[in-house]
């Protein structure tokens, strides 16, 4: 692979330090993208030495082929100076809030991008279906669609990618994944992290946009899609788009089938947390939710009538990150067998990365008393962390782990009835103590 350049706009931010640079470091350590030139750009008054320290600490090894440029990424002249520092056509990573990303793209219109430039955008992509469509139109004025990477690091998680192998390389599972056998599907990403000094971004996004619209809908797509003929990017993305076009809020009733809440003061991992509304940088009048839950319908032949519950919460005491397929109970169990109260479940864990199957067998004592047992298998961490995987796709010009333009718009279309119902006050903002399980009663019982 020839030498390449990566420009990070928003290089001083949390996303860059926490996820992007460690993923890039792992990619370089594995021998990919040799000779990469790394350029960081942001408004902070840093020098090359401070930037190199941040890069080397994140990588875990010294890296000198990098420099930092102070720049207002919404000003064309500043962006021209950043582009001029790159060796050849760069990949430009927008590690910025959605509104700033849009302004930076507008500024790039007059910046004379070199042929071969790639644009890499972190989700959320826009703030609505309308703004996503506007941004899509703007991006294609800058570069062709095949050089636009709307990355979702969840698609780089080894466990998420293993959904494809689990479904389509095992005959024992795929024939059962349909409305005849499945009662419900839950996709949950409850974190024991709180706001963690991210108010500048999170208070304008909230759990619905930050997690459900951005990430969990992609997992739904992989779980519900029809079998692709290959893992070619075009084929895989077509099947994902098919599913999301068929997805909408359950009974088209967001007031009944969505929920929002935010954490109050409490204890989490032996530390006291203030309530979300008292966190530094938070505007309580925004009523930003830290927990969101929706029930969705996937109106395809395979999944009609099966509720998909998507939920994500912050400051949850018992972190839970998994997709759970709950199977229907047998139509009849022979008289004389007892203890079959729990349904069979297929559980795909996203942290730790594992597969578990819960099912009923005859107990060790009374042979007529059934007990639920669990078979487990670890998926393994994969060769690269999630950001390393998505960046490898960028440098290889492989869009498989990137979101296509129409899919980005569909994700907003799915959640917009929910945001409208919340804005109209049709869904109350509930509360839960930090460190608690959050809101625990179910929105829908199958």
C-alpha positions in Angstrom: 0.0 0.0 0.0 1.4 3.4 -0.9 1.8 6.1 1.7 -1.4 7.8 2.7 -2.5 10.9 4.7 -5.2 11.2 7.3 -6.4 14.6 8.4 -8.4 14.7 11.7 -10.7 17.8 12.0 -11.5 18.1 15.7 -8.2 16.6 16.7 -8.3 17.9 20.3 -11.7 16.5 21.1 -12.9 13.5 23.2 -13.7 11.3 20.2 -10.2 11.6 18.8 -8.5 10.8 22.1 -10.9 8.1 23.4 -11.5 6.1 20.3 -10.0 7.3 17.0 -6.3 7.5 17.9 -6.2 4.2 19.8 -7.9 2.5 16.9 -5.5 4.1 14.4 -2.6 3.1 16.6 -3.7 -0.6 16.6 -4.0 -0.4 12.8 -0.5 0.9 12.4 0.9 -1.6 14.9 -0.6 -4.4 12.9 1.4 -3.3 9.9 -1.4 -1.6 7.9 -1.0 1.8 6.3 2.8 2.0 6.5 4.1 5.5 6.3 0.8 7.1 7.1 1.1 10.9 7.5 -1.2 12.1 10.3 -2.4 15.7 10.6 -4.4 17.0 13.5 -6.4 20.2 13.1 -8.5 22.1 15.7 -9.0 25.5 17.2 -6.9 24.9 20.4 -3.6 26.6 20.5 -1.4 23.4 20.6 2.0 22.9 19.1 3.5 19.9 17.3 5.1 18.6 20.6 1.8 18.5 22.5 0.0 16.8 19.6 2.8 14.2 19.2 2.6 13.5 22.9 -1.1 12.9 22.7 -0.7 10.7 19.6 2.2 8.6 21.1 0.3 8.1 24.4 -2.8 6.9 22.5 -0.8 4.7 20.2 1.3 3.2 22.9 4.5 3.8 20.9 6.3 6.9 19.5 5.0 8.3 16.2 6.8 11.2 14.6 5.2 11.4 11.2 2.5 13.7 12.5 1.9 17.4 13.0 -0.7 19.7 14.4 -2.2 22.8 12.7 -4.3 25.3 14.5 -7.4 25.9 12.3 -11.0 26.9 12.3 -12.4 24.0 10.4 -15.4 26.1 9.2 -13.1 28.6 7.4 -12.1 27.8 3.9 -8.6 29.5 4.1 -7.7 27.5 7.2 -8.8 24.3 5.5 -6.7 25.1 2.4 -3.7 25.4 4.7 -4.4 22.0 6.3 -4.9 20.4 2.9 -1.7 21.9 1.6 0.2 20.1 4.4 -0.9 16.7 3.2 1.2 14.4 1.0 -1.2 13.6 -1.7 -5.0 13.1 -1.6 -6.0 12.7 2.1 -8.7 11.0 4.0 -10.4 13.7 6.0 -12.0 12.5 9.3 -14.7 14.8 10.7 -14.4 14.2 14.5 -16.9 16.9 15.0 -20.5 17.5 16.1 -23.0 17.1 13.3 -23.7 20.9 12.9 -20.0 21.7 12.8 -19.4 18.9 10.3 -22.0 20.4 7.9 -20.3 23.9 8.2 -16.9 22.4 7.6 -18.2 20.6 4.4 -19.6 23.9 3.2 -16.2 25.5 3.7 -14.6 22.7 1.7 -16.6 23.6 -1.4 -14.1 26.3 -2.2 -11.0 24.6 -0.9 -10.1 22.7 -4.2 -10.0 19.2 -2.8 -7.4 17.0 -4.6 -8.8 14.1 -6.8 -9.0 11.0 -4.7 -9.8 12.7 -1.4 -12.0 10.6 0.9 -14.4 12.0 3.5 -14.9 10.1 6.7 -17.9 11.1 8.9 -18.7 9.9 12.4 -22.4 9.3 13.3 -24.9 10.8 14.1 -25.0 11.8 10.5 -27.1 15.0 10.5 -29.8 15.6 13.2 -32.9 14.6 11.1 -33.8 13.0 7.8 -33.9 16.4 6.2 -30.5 17.5 7.4 -29.0 14.1 6.6 -30.4 14.4 3.0 -29.0 18.0 2.8 -25.6 16.8 4.0 -25.6 13.9 1.6 -26.2 16.3 -1.3 -23.4 18.6 0.0 -21.0 15.7 0.3 -21.6 14.5 -3.3 -20.7 18.0 -4.5 -17.3 17.4 -2.9 -16.4 13.8 -3.8 -18.2 10.8 -5.4 -20.4 8.7 -3.2 -17.9 5.8 -3.3 -15.4 8.0 -1.5 -17.7 8.9 1.3 -17.4 6.8 4.5 -20.1 7.3 7.0 -18.5 5.2 9.6 -20.2 3.4 12.4 -17.7 1.8 14.8 -20.3 -0.6 16.0 -20.1 -2.3 12.7 -16.4 -2.8 13.4 -17.1 -4.7 16.6 -16.1 -8.4 16.1 -19.3 -9.6 17.8 -21.5 -7.5 15.5 -19.8 -8.9 12.5 -20.1 -12.4 13.9 -23.9 -12.0 13.6 -23.4 -12.7 9.9 -21.5 -15.9 10.5 -23.9 -17.0 13.2 -26.9 -16.5 11.0 -25.8 -17.5 7.6 -23.3 -20.3 8.2 -25.3 -22.4 10.7 -28.4 -24.2 9.6 -29.6 -24.8 13.2 -30.3 -21.0 13.7 -31.3 -19.4 10.5 -34.5 -21.5 9.9 -35.8 -20.4 13.3 -35.2 -16.7 13.0 -38.7 -15.7 11.8 -42.1 -14.8 13.2 -43.1 -18.5 13.4 -40.6 -19.2 16.1 -39.5 -15.9 17.6 -41.6 -14.0 20.2 -39.4 -10.9 20.5 -36.0 -9.4 19.9 -34.2 -7.1 22.4 -31.2 -5.0 21.5 -29.8 -3.4 24.7 -26.8 -1.3 25.3 -26.9 -0.1 28.9 -23.6 1.5 30.0 -22.1 2.0 33.5 -20.5 5.2 32.1 -22.2 8.5 32.9 -21.8 11.7 31.0 -18.0 11.7 31.4 -17.4 15.4 30.5 -19.2 15.1 27.1 -21.9 17.6 27.7 -20.9 19.7 24.7 -22.0 16.9 22.3 -24.3 14.7 24.4 -26.6 17.4 25.7 -27.7 18.2 22.1 -28.0 14.5 21.1 -29.3 12.3 23.9 -29.6 8.6 24.0 -32.0 8.2 21.2 -29.8 9.9 18.6 -26.5 8.9 20.1 -27.1 5.2 20.4 -30.4 4.0 19.0 -30.5 6.0 15.7 -26.8 5.8 15.3 -25.8 2.2 16.2 -28.6 -0.1 17.4 -30.6 0.2 14.2 -27.6 -1.2 12.4 -27.6 -4.2 14.7 -31.3 -4.6 14.1 -30.5 -4.6 10.3 -27.9 -7.4 10.6 -30.2 -9.5 12.8 -33.3 -9.1 10.5 -31.8 -8.8 7.0 -32.4 -11.5 4.4 -29.4 -13.7 3.5 -27.0 -11.8 1.1 -25.5 -13.7 -1.8 -22.1 -12.5 -0.7 -20.4 -10.0 1.7 -19.7 -7.7 -1.2 -20.4 -4.2 0.0 -23.1 -3.5 -2.5 -25.0 -6.7 -1.7 -24.7 -6.4 2.0 -25.7 -2.7 2.1 -28.7 -3.5 -0.2 -30.0 -6.1 2.3 -29.5 -3.7 5.2 -31.4 -1.0 3.4 -34.3 -3.3 2.6 -34.8 -4.1 6.3 -34.6 -0.5 7.5 -37.1 0.7 4.8 -39.6 -1.8 6.4 -39.0 -0.7 10.0 -41.2 1.7 11.9 -42.5 2.4 15.4 -44.8 -0.3 16.7 -48.4 0.4 15.7 -47.1 3.8 14.5 -47.8 5.0 18.1 -44.7 6.6 19.5 -46.5 7.9 22.6 -47.3 4.3 23.6 -44.1 2.6 22.4 -41.3 4.8 23.3 -39.8 5.9 26.7 -37.3 8.4 27.9 -35.6 9.1 31.2 -32.5 10.7 32.7 -30.5 9.8 35.7 -30.6 11.6 39.0 -27.9 11.7 41.7 -26.6 8.3 42.9 -23.6 6.0 43.4 -21.9 4.2 40.5 -18.8 2.1 40.8 -18.1 3.4 44.3 -18.3 7.1 43.2 -21.0 9.6 43.8 -22.5 11.1 40.7 -24.6 14.3 40.5 -27.9 14.1 38.6 -27.6 14.6 34.8 -29.2 18.0 35.1 -26.5 19.1 37.5 -23.6 17.8 35.4 -21.2 20.6 34.2 -22.2 22.0 30.8 -25.7 20.6 30.8 -28.7 22.8 30.1 -31.6 21.2 32.1 -34.2 23.0 30.0 -33.3 20.8 27.0 -34.8 17.8 28.8 -32.1 15.6 27.3 -32.7 11.9 27.9 -29.9 9.6 29.1 -32.1 6.5 28.6 -34.2 5.8 25.6 -36.3 2.8 24.6 -38.4 2.2 21.5 -40.4 -0.8 20.2 -40.2 -1.2 16.5 -41.9 -3.4 13.9 -40.1 -4.9 10.9 -42.8 -5.3 8.3 -41.3 -8.1 6.2 -42.6 -11.6 5.5 -40.0 -12.9 7.9 -40.6 -10.6 10.9 -44.2 -9.3 10.7 -45.7 -9.3 14.2 -42.4 -9.6 16.1 -41.5 -6.7 18.4 -38.0 -5.4 18.3 -37.1 -3.5 21.5 -34.1 -1.2 21.3 -32.8 0.4 24.5 -29.8 2.3 25.7 -29.1 4.0 29.0 -26.2 5.7 30.8 -25.1 5.5 34.4 -26.7 2.0 34.7 -25.5 0.0 37.7 -25.5 -3.4 35.9 -24.0 -2.8 32.5 -25.9 -4.9 29.9 -24.8 -5.0 26.2 -26.5 -7.7 24.2 -29.0 -8.7 21.6 -31.5 -11.3 22.8 -33.7 -13.4 20.6 -36.6 -14.9 22.7 -38.2 -17.9 21.1 -41.9 -18.7 21.4 -42.8 -21.4 23.9 -43.6 -24.9 22.6 -47.2 -25.3 21.4 -47.6 -28.0 24.1 -45.5 -29.6 26.7 -46.4 -33.2 27.7 -48.3 -33.6 31.0 -45.9 -34.6 33.8 -43.0 -32.3 32.8 -42.7 -29.3 35.1 -40.4 -26.3 35.3 -40.6 -25.1 31.7 -41.5 -21.5 32.7 -38.6 -19.9 30.9 -38.5 -19.6 27.1 -35.4 -20.5 25.0 -33.2 -17.5 24.3 -30.3 -16.8 22.0 -28.1 -14.1 23.5 -25.3 -12.3 21.6 -23.1 -10.2 24.0 -21.3 -7.1 22.9 -19.2 -6.8 26.0 -18.0 -9.3 26.9 -18.2 -10.7 23.4 -19.9 -14.0 23.6 -22.8 -16.2 22.4 -25.1 -17.9 24.8 -28.0 -20.2 24.3 -30.5 -20.7 27.1 -32.8 -23.8 26.9 -34.6 -26.4 29.0 -33.4 -29.9 29.8 -34.4 -32.6 32.3 -33.0 -31.8 35.7 -30.2 -33.7 37.5 -32.5 -34.8 40.4 -36.2 -35.3 39.4 -36.0 -36.3 35.8 -39.5 -34.8 35.2 -38.4 -31.4 36.5 -37.0 -29.2 33.7 -34.1 -26.8 34.4 -32.8 -24.1 32.2 -29.1 -24.4 31.2 -26.8 -22.2 29.2 -24.3 -23.0 26.6 -21.7 -20.3 26.0 -19.0 -19.6 23.6 -16.6 -16.6 23.3 -16.3 -14.8 20.1 -12.8 -13.4 20.6 -11.7 -9.8 20.3 -10.7 -9.8 16.7 -7.4 -8.6 15.3 -8.3 -4.9 15.5 -10.5 -2.7 17.8 -13.7 -1.3 16.2 -12.1 2.0 15.0 -9.2 0.1 13.6 -11.6 -2.0 11.5 -13.5 0.9 10.1 -10.3 2.9 9.4 -8.9 -0.1 7.5 -12.0 0.0 5.3 -11.4 3.7 4.6 -7.7 3.2 3.6 -8.6 0.1 1.5 -11.5 2.0 -0.2 -13.8 -0.7 1.1 -17.3 0.7 2.1 -18.6 -2.5 3.7 -18.5 -1.0 7.2 -19.7 2.4 6.1 -23.3 3.6 6.0 -24.8 4.3 2.6 -26.5 7.7 2.1 -30.1 6.3 1.9 -29.6 4.2 5.0 -28.5 7.2 7.0 -31.7 9.0 6.0 -33.8 5.9 6.8 -32.4 5.7 10.4 -33.6 9.3 11.1 -37.0 8.6 9.4 -37.5 5.7 11.8 -37.0 7.7 15.0 -38.5 11.1 13.9 -42.0 10.2 15.1 -40.5 9.5 18.5 -38.7 12.8 18.7 -41.9 14.6 17.6 -43.9 12.9 20.3 -41.3 13.8 22.9 -41.2 17.4 21.8 -45.0 17.6 22.0 -44.9 16.4 25.6 -46.7 13.1 24.8 -44.0 11.0 26.6 -43.0 12.0 30.1 -39.3 12.4 31.0 -38.9 9.8 33.7 -36.0 9.6 36.2 -33.8 6.8 37.7 -31.0 7.0 40.2 -27.4 6.7 38.8 -26.2 3.2 39.6 -29.7 1.7 39.5 -31.0 -0.7 36.8 -32.8 2.2 35.1 -36.4 1.9 34.0 -37.1 -1.8 34.4 -40.8 -2.5 33.4 -41.3 -3.6 29.9 -42.9 -1.4 27.2 -44.5 -4.4 25.5 -45.1 -7.9 26.7 -45.1 -10.4 23.7 
